[in-house]
Amino acid sequence: MNRKSFIQNSAAGLATITALSSIVSQEHTHDTKDMKDMKMPEPGKYSKALMSAMHCQLQAQVCLSHCITEMGKGDKTLAACANSTREVIAACEAFGKIAVFDSPYTKKMAQLCEEVCKSCATECKKHSTHHKVCKDCMDSCLSCAKEMAKLS
């Protein structure tokens, strides 16, 4: 395992642990007066969508890193792919933040996230035969889009 792979795998593992702890904490409730007005989702209400969004976000980060590396070597064909992965990272992160609090905008954000993920999958498909990370990102985006569609 080279240094780059180690860093990517470590970052992915850390992000997964963070996502899992966030989901697990949804099931923990308090009966304090200060929190009685705070709206929280039912335990597990968005668990599959949250996990899918976190996985998609991580795959997009790996793909973005790969695109940047390849562009640094002169391959400009991955510029649009890099841009689409940046959008996926932002959309999936925003969905996660909104869904955890059961915001009234969760379904709208899921629709936007679905759209962004489909767009990224289309872009990654162009490179999926010669770049494994693009194929992995495409697959993750399609899976995330499918989960987001279930919330609409």
N, C-alpha and C positions, 0 to 999 in steps of 0.2 A: 504494500500500500504506500503510495507516494504522499507527500505532504499535502498536496491539493485535495486528494481523495479523503485523507484523514480529516481535514478541516471541514469539507463539505459534509461528510458523514457525521462528524461531531455536531455541526450546526443543525443538521436534520434531526439528530437524536434529541438535542436540547429543545428544539422547537416542538417536537412531538411530546416530550415530557411536559412542557409548559401547556400545550393544548389539552392534554389529558387531565392535568391538574385543574384546569379551568372547567372542564366538563364535569369532573368529579365534584368540584366545589358547588356546582349547581344544586346538587342533592342535599347540601348542608343548609339548614335553616336555623334562624334565631327567632326568638319571640320577644324581641326588644321593642319598646315603643318607638324608638327612632327609626326603625326599619319597616314599620307596619305599612307605610305608604309606598314603599319601594316595590315596583313590579318586577317579579322574577318569573322566568318561564317554568313550566312544569318540568320536573326532572326528566331528562331524556328527550324533551320536545324537539330539539334541533340537533341532537347528538350526531346523527348520521351526516347531516348537512355540514355541521361544524367540522367533523373529522375529515370529510371530503374536501372542504375548503382549505383546511390546514395542510392536508397532503398536497393539494393542488398548488398552494402557495409555495411549499417547499420545493416541489418539482420545478416550478417556474423560476425559483431562485437558482437552482442548479443549472437550468437551461440558460438563464441570463448570464451566469458566470461563464458558461461554455461559449456563448455568443460573443461576449466581450473578449475572451481569450482569442477566439478565432478571428475576430475583427482586428485585433492587435497584430495578427499575423498577415493581415491584408485581405481577408475574406469579407468583403462588404455585402455579400448576399444575405448575411444573417442580421442585418440592421433592423429590418421590419420584424423579425422574430424577437429580437431583443426588446423592441418597443412593446410588442404585444405581451411579452412576459412581465414587463414592468406594470402594465395595466392589470394583469391578472393578480400580481402580488398585491397591488393596492385594493382591488375589488374584493379579493378573498379576505384580506385583513379587515376591511371595513365591514364585510358581512359578519365576520366573527365578533367584532366589537358590538355591533347592533343586536345580533341574535342573542348574545349572552344576557342582555338586559330586556329581552322580549319587547323591543321597541315596536311601535305601531308601523314603523318603516321596514321591518324585517322582510316582509314579502316583496316589497318594492326593491329592496337591496338584493334579494335572492334573484329577482328577475334581471336586474342589471348584471349581477355576477354571472348568471347563466349566459347572457348575451356576450359578455367579455370573454368568458371561457370558450364559447363556441368560436368566437373570432380568433382567439389564440390557437385553438386546435386546428383551424383552417390554415393559419400561417405555419405552424409547426409541421403540418402534414407535408408541406413543400420540401422539408429537410429530413423527414423521418426515415428515409431509406439510407441516408449516409451519415446521420448523426443520431446515435441511440438516445442521447438526452432529449433531443427534440421529439422522438417517438414517445418516450416516457412522459414528457410534458403534455403531448397531445392526448395520450391515453388518460392521464390524470385530469386534464381539462374536460374531456368528454364525460368522464365519470362525475366530476363536480357539477357540470351542467345538468346532468341527469338528476342528481340529488336536488339541485336548486329548482328544477322544474316541478318536482313533487310538492314544493312549498307554495307554488303559485296558485 
